Amino acid sequence: MIVRVFLLALALFSGSCVDTALSLVVDVREATIVVESDDEVSVDLTLDVRVGRFALAGDDFVVPRAGILVDEIGVTEVVLNRPEGFDGRLEPGESTVVRIQGTAPASAAPTARAQLCGGGSATVLVTWIADEQPDDPLDPPIRSMGNASLDTSMIVCE
């Protein structure tokens, strides 16, 4: 009998996951890189963004840029545009999916076509910045920064 109770408890607890994140967590779900005919480089990203359930407060966040790398060598940096209707605020336990895009001019990535086209994959490295309001509203926000990355073979060369 004790063995059955132990196995039941083990089955119940092993299937659950405790969210221990104390601030913002960003994961890159999908990334598509396009090298335009005029050698501009654009990126289309889908991000999973969440704030842990046990965070002290919500986060205001921005995702200002993404780097594109091939074999750990930088190809270009893309400035990302805020999506329409994007407010960048999540409270503890909330999550959202953000689709974000950006473009780098050809002058910023003169060798992008040679590095990206015909290759197998590239790494997209997304940088994010979050401000968390502390318990005392008179204190300044607590700033945190981080990165999320994804290796993608979704590279389109026009």
N, C-alpha and C positions, 0 to 999 in steps of 0.2 A: 504494500500500500504506500509506504513512504517513497519507494522508488517511482511509482506512478505520479505522485504529487510533485516530486522533484523534476521528472521529465516534462510534466505539464507546465510547470513554472519556467523551466528552461526554454521550452518551445514558445511560450508567450513573450518572454523577455528577449529572446534572440531575434525575433522578428521585428521588434520595435527599434527605433533609432531616436536618440535624444539629441536635440539641436543645441549644441553647446556654443554656437557662434555668439560672441558678445557685441558684434558690430556688423558692418556691411560685408556681404560675401557676393562676389561676382564670378560667374562661370560663363565662358564662351561656348554656346551651344552649336552655332554654325558660323562659317565664314566663307565668303566668296570674294575672290580677288579678280578684278577685270583690268587688263592692260588695253586701253583704248587705242584706236588707230593713230591718234596723235601722241601716243606714248604717255598720256595721263594715266595714273593708277588710281582706281577706285576700289573701295572695300565695302561690303554689305555684311553686317554682323547681326546675329541674334544672341542676346545676352540674357541669362537667368540671373536676376538680382534679388537678394533677400537680406533681411535683418533678422538675426537670431531671436528666438522667443524670449530669452532671458536678458536681452540687452537692456540697459538702463533707460535709454531713450531712443527715439527715432533718428534717422540719418537723412540729411540732405546730401545728394550726391550728384556728381557730374562725371562723364566719361569723355575727356577732352581729346584724346588722341590714341592712335594705334600704330605700332611699328610693324613692318613686314620684314621678315628675315628669311634667308635661304642659307642652309648649312651654318646657322648661327652668325651669319654676316648680314648687317643691316642693308636693306634695299632702299627703303624710304620710310618716312613718317607721314601718316595721314591725319589731318585735322578732321575730327568727327563733328557732324552737325546734330544739334539737338532735334529729336523728332517733334513734329507738331503735337501740341497738347501734353508734352512731357513736363512734369513738374518736379521730378527728381526727389520725391519725399517718400520714405517708407518708415512705418512704425514697427516696433518689435513684433515679430511673428509674421509680418507681411512679406509678400514676394510679388514679383512682376516679371514679365518678359518684355525686353526692350529691343526693338529693331532700329539699328542706327547705321548711318552711311556717312562716307566721307571720300574726298578726292584729294590727291596730291598732283600738282602740275608736273608736266614733263620735265621742267627745269629742275625740279626737286629730286627726280629719279631718272637721270640720263641713261643708266644702264639697266633699268627695270626689265625691259623687254628681253634682253640677253640673259638676265638672271632668272626670270620667272617663266618665260615661255619655253616649252620643250622640257622643262624639268619635272620632277615628280611631285614635290610638295613645297609648301612654305609655312612658316610659323607666323601667326598673327598674335602680337603681344599688345594687349589692351591695358591702358593705364587709367585708374579711377581715383577720385578724390572724394572723401566724405567728411561732413561736419556733423558731429553729434552734440546736441545741446546737453550740458551737464545738469545735475539736479537743481542747482541754484541758477535761476534765469539771469542773474547778474554776472555770472562767470562767462568768459568767452567760450565759444564752441571748441570741442576737442577735434582736431583735424587728424584724419588718418588717410593714408595713401596705399595703393596696392596695385598689383598686376594680375592679369589672368591671360592665359594663352591657349591656343589651339593649333595643332598641325592640320593643315587643310590641303587637299589635292584639287579643290574646286578653284582652278585658275583658268580664266577665259582670256584668250588673246585674240583681239579683233584685227 
